[in-house]
Amino acid sequence: MKREPDADRRLIERFCDNAWLTDGLARNSLESYRRDLTQFAAWLASPDAQPVPGIAQASSADIHRYLAWQVSSRKAKPRSTARLVSALRRFYRFLAQESLRVDDPTGDVDSPRIPRSLPKSLSEAQVEALLDAPDVETSLGLRDKAMLETLYASGLRVSELVSLRTQQLSIDMGVVRVVGKGAKERLAPLGEEALDWVRRYQEQARGEILGERKSDALFVTGRGGPMTRQAFWGIVGRYARAAGIGIAISPHTLRHAFATHLVNHGADLRVVQLLLGHADISTTQIYTHVARERLKELLAKHHPRG
């Protein structure tokens, strides 16, 4: 049975283009879909699979065998398997919509149950220590301070933070206009403390960092370009060590701290959902569990019968 690998590749690219055009999926999501589908197409051509002409012709049995092979041979974790099932389900629904298939072979494929894990967060004292770590007497330290304050004050995703442009910030209104997942826009308010540090950064440090270079990025590097996710990840880790925080943290940890501390102080869950840019309230409900765990810890520590 003759296979046409190029046909599989073109079909996967066509699917990814459609997902980007119709749903505005982020680049990382598209790369995950592309990688999962490409690996499935390669497996279909391997001795482990029953031969099929191509990925478009795979059956439900092929998909079940592939998932079983992923778990048994590749030791795939439930979260990875769930992502894979999501990619396959979306791909074959696309083929049906495009009249390239008359059935959906993923119709009887179940996603694995993923145990709920509480997000890693920081105490308010740890956040204060982290925010105080940069040396604000230097231009780069002032930039880092402004970025950390902005992240904690707004709960932005790191990709949203580093992609901010100067025109997205309104000092007068005290907000940033954020382009989030699915190209959806929202206004994220900043507190007075964060606004003050961003103002100081713009007035005292940004021009010095740029020199003669021009950029519309709000947070810039010594090379004149925008801050990258990877570089800021390293910056957060460095300041966490300097602040004596004994756990490995990432920019996303500050987003979790933002939400957790809001809920701990009585913020309405719907408000937190809007601030985080969550499409579904169920995503935000994890923070009620975080707050509940914190209350249990306080009870155990301070109650005489805890």
C-alpha positions in Angstrom: 0.0 0.0 0.0 1.7 3.2 -1.2 2.1 6.0 1.3 2.6 9.7 0.4 4.4 11.3 3.4 4.3 14.7 1.6 0.5 14.4 1.4 0.4 13.9 5.2 2.7 16.9 5.7 0.6 19.2 3.5 -2.6 18.1 5.2 -1.2 18.8 8.6 -0.1 22.2 7.5 -3.5 22.9 6.0 -5.1 22.0 9.3 -2.7 24.2 11.3 -3.4 27.1 8.9 -7.1 26.7 9.4 -6.7 26.5 13.2 -4.7 29.7 13.2 -7.1 31.6 10.9 -10.4 30.5 12.5 -9.4 30.4 16.2 -6.3 32.5 16.4 -4.4 29.8 18.2 -1.0 30.7 19.7 2.1 29.6 18.0 3.0 27.2 20.8 -0.4 25.5 20.5 0.0 25.2 16.8 3.5 23.7 17.2 2.2 21.2 19.7 -0.6 20.1 17.2 1.9 19.9 14.3 4.4 17.9 16.3 1.7 15.4 17.7 0.1 14.9 14.2 3.5 14.5 12.5 4.6 11.9 15.0 1.3 10.0 14.5 1.7 10.1 10.8 5.3 8.7 11.2 4.0 5.9 13.5 1.3 4.9 10.9 4.2 4.2 8.5 6.2 2.2 11.0 6.1 -1.6 11.6 4.2 -1.0 14.8 1.1 0.0 12.8 -1.2 -1.6 10.3 -0.4 -0.1 7.0 -2.7 2.7 5.9 -2.4 5.1 2.9 -1.9 8.1 5.1 -3.0 9.9 8.2 -6.4 10.9 6.7 -7.3 7.2 6.4 -6.4 6.2 10.0 -9.2 4.2 11.8 -10.4 4.3 15.3 -8.5 1.1 15.9 -5.3 2.8 14.6 -5.7 5.6 17.1 -6.4 3.3 20.0 -3.3 1.3 19.2 -1.2 4.5 18.9 -2.3 5.8 22.2 -1.6 2.4 23.8 1.9 2.4 22.2 2.5 5.9 23.5 1.7 4.8 27.1 3.5 1.4 27.0 6.6 2.2 24.9 7.0 6.0 25.3 5.7 6.1 28.9 3.4 9.0 28.0 1.9 10.8 31.0 -1.8 11.5 31.3 -1.4 15.2 30.5 0.6 14.5 27.3 -1.9 11.9 26.2 -4.8 14.2 26.8 -3.1 16.9 24.6 -2.5 14.3 21.9 -6.2 13.2 22.0 -7.2 16.8 21.7 -5.0 17.3 18.7 -6.3 14.1 17.0 -9.9 15.0 17.8 -9.6 18.4 16.3 -7.7 17.2 13.2 -10.3 14.6 12.3 -13.2 17.0 12.9 -11.5 19.4 10.5 -11.2 16.6 7.9 -14.9 16.0 8.2 -15.7 19.7 7.9 -13.6 19.8 4.7 -15.4 16.7 3.3 -12.1 14.8 3.4 -13.7 12.2 5.7 -17.3 11.1 6.3 -16.7 9.9 9.8 -14.8 10.9 12.9 -12.5 8.1 14.1 -11.9 9.9 17.5 -15.6 9.6 18.4 -15.1 6.7 20.8 -11.6 7.9 22.0 -11.7 9.1 25.7 -9.2 11.5 27.2 -7.4 10.3 30.3 -8.4 11.8 33.6 -5.8 14.3 34.7 -5.4 14.7 38.5 -6.0 18.2 39.6 -2.8 19.8 40.9 -2.6 23.0 42.8 -0.5 25.7 41.1 2.8 26.6 42.7 2.4 30.0 44.4 4.3 32.3 46.7 3.4 33.8 50.0 2.9 37.6 50.2 6.2 37.9 52.1 8.1 35.9 49.4 6.6 38.2 46.7 7.7 41.3 48.5 11.2 39.8 48.8 11.2 39.1 45.1 10.0 42.5 44.1 12.7 44.1 46.3 15.5 42.1 44.8 16.4 44.2 41.7 18.9 47.1 42.1 16.8 50.0 41.0 19.9 52.3 40.9 20.8 50.7 37.6 18.8 51.0 34.3 18.4 47.2 33.9 17.5 46.8 37.5 14.8 49.5 37.2 13.5 47.7 34.1 13.4 44.4 35.9 11.6 46.0 38.9 9.0 47.5 36.6 8.4 44.2 34.9 8.1 42.2 38.1 5.7 44.8 39.6 3.6 44.8 36.4 3.4 41.0 36.4 2.3 40.8 40.0 -0.1 43.8 39.8 -1.9 42.5 36.6 -1.5 38.7 36.5 -0.4 38.8 32.9 0.9 35.7 31.2 4.6 36.1 30.5 4.0 36.1 26.7 1.5 39.0 27.2 4.0 40.9 29.3 7.0 40.7 27.0 4.9 41.5 23.9 3.5 44.8 25.4 4.0 47.8 23.2 4.3 51.4 24.5 0.9 52.3 22.9 -0.8 49.5 24.9 0.0 51.3 28.2 -2.1 54.2 29.5 -0.5 55.8 32.5 -3.5 58.2 32.9 -6.1 55.4 33.0 -3.8 53.0 34.9 -4.4 50.1 32.5 -2.6 48.1 29.9 -4.4 46.8 26.8 -3.5 43.1 26.6 -3.8 40.8 23.6 -4.2 37.3 25.1 -5.0 33.8 23.9 -7.0 33.6 20.7 -6.1 37.2 19.9 -8.7 38.3 22.5 -8.2 41.8 24.0 -8.8 42.8 27.6 -7.9 45.8 29.8 -5.7 44.9 32.8 -5.6 47.5 35.6 -2.3 48.3 37.3 -2.1 49.5 40.9 -0.4 52.7 41.8 2.8 51.0 42.9 3.3 49.2 39.5 2.3 52.4 37.6 4.9 54.4 39.5 7.7 51.9 38.7 6.7 51.7 35.0 6.7 55.5 34.8 10.1 55.7 36.5 11.4 53.0 34.1 10.2 54.9 31.0 11.5 58.2 32.2 14.9 57.1 33.6 15.9 53.7 32.2 14.3 52.8 28.9 16.1 55.5 26.8 19.4 54.6 28.4 18.9 50.9 27.6 18.0 51.7 24.0 20.7 54.3 23.3 20.3 55.4 19.7 18.1 52.5 18.8 14.4 52.7 18.3 11.7 50.3 19.5 8.0 50.3 20.3 8.4 47.5 22.8 7.6 48.6 26.3 10.3 46.4 28.0 13.5 46.4 26.0 16.9 44.7 26.2 20.4 46.1 25.8 20.3 45.0 22.1 17.3 47.2 21.4 14.8 44.5 21.0 11.9 43.4 23.1 12.4 41.2 26.1 12.0 37.5 25.4 10.1 34.9 27.4 13.3 32.9 27.9 15.4 35.9 29.0 12.7 37.0 31.5 12.4 33.4 32.8 16.1 33.6 33.7 15.7 37.0 35.3 12.9 35.8 37.6 15.0 32.8 38.6 18.0 35.0 39.4 16.0 37.3 41.6 14.3 34.4 43.3 17.7 33.1 44.3 18.8 36.5 45.5 15.6 36.9 47.5 16.3 33.6 49.3 13.2 31.8 47.8 14.0 28.2 48.2 11.9 26.8 45.3 12.3 27.1 41.6 9.8 29.6 40.2 8.9 31.0 36.8 7.1 34.1 35.6 3.9 32.0 35.7 4.4 31.6 39.5 3.7 35.4 39.9 0.5 35.1 37.9 -0.6 32.3 40.3 0.4 34.5 43.3 -1.6 37.4 41.9 -4.8 35.2 41.6 -4.2 33.4 44.9 -3.7 36.5 46.9 -6.8 38.2 45.4 -8.9 35.2 46.3 -7.4 35.0 49.8 -8.4 38.6 50.3 -12.0 38.0 49.2 -12.0 38.9 45.5 -15.0 37.6 43.6 -14.0 34.6 41.3 -15.7 36.2 38.3 -13.5 39.3 38.7 -10.4 37.1 38.9 -11.5 35.3 35.8 -11.8 38.6 33.9 -8.4 39.8 35.2 -6.7 36.6 34.2 -8.3 36.4 30.8 -9.8 33.0 31.4 -12.4 32.0 28.8 -14.1 29.6 31.3 -14.7 30.1 35.0 -13.8 26.4 35.6 -10.2 27.3 34.8 -10.3 30.0 37.5 -11.9 27.8 40.1 -8.6 26.2 40.9 -7.8 29.2 43.0 -10.7 28.4 45.4 -8.9 25.1 46.1 -5.6 27.1 46.6 -7.4 29.4 49.1 -9.0 26.4 50.9 -5.6 24.6 51.3 -4.2 27.8 52.7 -7.0 28.0 55.3 -6.4 24.4 56.3 -2.7 25.2 56.8 -3.6 28.2 59.0 -6.1 26.2 61.0 -3.6 23.4 61.6 -0.9 25.8 62.6 -2.9 28.2 64.9 -6.0 26.3 66.2 -5.4 24.5 69.5 -7.1 21.4 68.1 -5.8 21.8 64.6 
